[in-house]
């Protein structure tokens, strides 16, 4: 069995020595096919551990990128993989997934369109 270590540094971290490390012990079977080792359960464990240690959000796309690079390194025999990532804080809201209900009020349908538009224009001037 051989140990493989993943080290992740986060951009913008004031302490350059603050590194997240995750280590796995792979048997010969998984050394030859490391992608089989990283199933959903292990990926989720890495994601939760990384988020807890760095206080940064790790989405599935970033997690897959991390695992993919680690698998590539293991496949060619590297025992240590170091990545520097720009991760958003845990309280970050992704604007692409932001749900806004908008203004639920319907405009008055009994007014001419010119009056409705003038009311809209007036409300933006405030």
Residue pairs with C-beta under 8 A, 6 or more apart in sequence:
1 25
1 26
1 27
1 28
2 25
2 26
2 31
2 79
3 23
3 24
3 25
3 26
3 79
4 23
4 24
4 25
4 26
4 34
4 70
4 74
4 79
4 80
4 81
5 21
5 22
5 23
5 79
5 80
5 81
6 21
6 22
6 23
6 24
6 46
6 66
6 70
6 81
6 83
7 19
7 20
7 21
7 80
7 81
7 82
7 83
8 19
8 20
8 21
8 22
8 50
8 54
8 66
8 82
8 83
8 84
8 85
9 16
9 18
9 19
9 20
9 82
9 83
9 84
9 85
10 18
10 20
10 54
10 56
10 84
10 85
10 86
10 87
11 84
11 85
11 86
11 87
12 86
20 49
20 50
20 53
20 54
22 46
22 49
22 50
24 37
26 34
26 37
26 74
29 36
30 36
30 37
31 74
34 70
34 71
34 74
34 75
35 71
38 67
38 70
38 71
43 63
43 64
43 67
46 63
46 66
46 67
47 58
47 63
50 56
50 58
50 63
50 66
51 57
51 58
51 90
54 87
55 89
55 90
56 87
56 88
56 89
56 90
57 87
57 88
57 89
57 90
57 92
58 66
58 87
59 94
62 85
62 87
66 83
66 85
69 81
69 83
70 81
73 80
73 81
74 81
88 94
107 116
108 116
